[in-house]
Structure formats: C-alpha cells, structure tokens
C-alpha cells in the first residue's frame, strides 16, 4: 500500500505543481538564504512563471539588490536543489 505522502507527491508531479510548490517554499527559506539584513529590507511576496517577486523597502535597497541578484538567485536555487527560480523581480513596497 502506497503512503499518502507518496501519492500526493506523484499527483503534484503529474499535474506539474511540484515546481510551483517548491517555488513558493522560497518564502519560508528567504531569510536563511539572504541573511537578516537583506530580509529586513526585502520580502518575497509571490512566485509565478519561474519568477520570484520581491518587495523592497527603498530604492537604495532595490539598487543594492540589483547588483547581487545573480548571487541570490544562485543561492536560492542551490538551497531548493534545482533551478526553480529563473528571475527575481524587485518592486518598491507600498
């Protein structure tokens, strides 16, 4: 008899939702990956079409993060175990 978690995992893969679930899991690992300083000024708010959407506190932080975007992207995908996030889109928090 198959365990329910195996059944659920198989269903997610079949419906191609496994990558979406993995992408959304970034919200829970964000601070661990980017550190408390960045996490205090930039919050992931959505994951859609392989893009992570992050709201940033100020234009200064947006500028700063534009320089480290590639490194953050690499670290996030490394932590997720596969290339789930293709791009990070920054916007100013309201």
C-alpha positions as CSV (number, residue, x, y, z in Angstrom):
1,X,0.0,0.0,0.0
2,X,1.4,3.4,-1.0
3,X,1.8,6.0,1.7
4,X,-0.3,9.2,1.3
5,X,2.8,11.4,1.0
6,X,4.0,9.3,-1.9
7,X,0.6,9.5,-3.6
8,X,0.5,13.3,-3.1
9,X,4.0,13.7,-4.4
10,X,3.1,11.7,-7.5
11,X,-0.1,13.7,-8.1
12,X,1.8,17.0,-7.8
13,X,4.4,15.8,-10.4
14,X,1.6,14.6,-12.7
15,X,-0.1,18.0,-12.5
16,X,3.2,19.8,-12.8
17,X,2.6,21.5,-9.5
18,X,5.7,20.2,-7.7
19,X,7.8,23.1,-9.2
20,X,5.2,25.6,-8.1
21,X,5.1,24.3,-4.6
22,X,8.9,24.3,-4.5
23,X,9.0,27.9,-5.8
24,X,6.6,29.1,-3.1
25,X,8.7,27.4,-0.5
26,X,11.2,30.2,-1.0
27,X,9.0,32.4,1.2
28,X,10.0,30.2,4.2
29,X,13.7,29.9,3.4
30,X,14.3,33.5,2.3
31,X,15.9,34.9,5.5
32,X,18.0,31.8,5.9
33,X,19.4,32.2,2.4
34,X,19.8,36.0,2.1
35,X,20.5,36.8,5.8
36,X,18.7,39.0,8.3
37,X,20.0,42.4,6.9
38,X,18.5,41.8,3.4
39,X,15.5,40.0,4.8
40,X,14.6,43.1,6.9
41,X,14.5,45.2,3.8
42,X,13.3,42.8,1.1
43,X,10.4,40.4,1.3
44,X,9.3,37.8,-1.3
45,X,5.6,38.2,-1.9
46,X,4.8,35.9,-4.9
47,X,6.1,33.2,-7.2
48,X,4.8,32.9,-10.7
49,X,6.1,31.6,-14.0
50,X,9.5,30.8,-12.6
51,X,9.8,34.3,-11.3
52,X,10.1,35.4,-7.6
53,X,8.5,38.8,-6.9
54,X,10.2,40.7,-4.0
55,X,9.1,43.9,-2.4
56,X,11.9,46.1,-1.3
57,X,11.8,48.9,1.3
58,X,13.6,51.6,-0.6
59,X,15.1,52.5,-3.9
60,X,18.5,52.3,-2.4
61,X,17.9,48.6,-1.4
62,X,16.5,48.0,-4.9
63,X,19.7,49.3,-6.4
64,X,21.8,47.3,-4.0
65,X,19.9,44.1,-4.7
66,X,20.2,44.6,-8.5
67,X,24.0,44.0,-8.1
68,X,23.6,40.8,-6.0
69,X,20.6,39.4,-7.9
70,X,22.6,36.7,-9.6
71,X,24.2,35.5,-6.4
72,X,20.8,35.5,-4.6
73,X,19.3,33.5,-7.5
74,X,22.1,31.0,-7.4
75,X,21.9,30.5,-3.6
76,X,18.1,30.1,-3.6
77,X,18.1,27.5,-6.4
78,X,21.0,25.7,-4.7
79,X,19.0,25.6,-1.5
80,X,15.9,24.3,-3.4
81,X,18.0,21.6,-5.0
82,X,17.1,22.5,-8.6
83,X,16.7,25.6,-10.8
84,X,13.2,26.6,-9.9
85,X,13.6,30.4,-10.0
86,X,14.7,31.9,-13.3
87,X,14.4,35.5,-12.3
88,X,13.8,37.9,-9.4
89,X,11.6,40.9,-9.9
90,X,12.0,43.7,-7.4
91,X,9.4,46.4,-6.7
92,X,9.0,49.1,-4.1
93,X,6.9,48.1,-1.1
94,X,3.9,50.4,-0.7
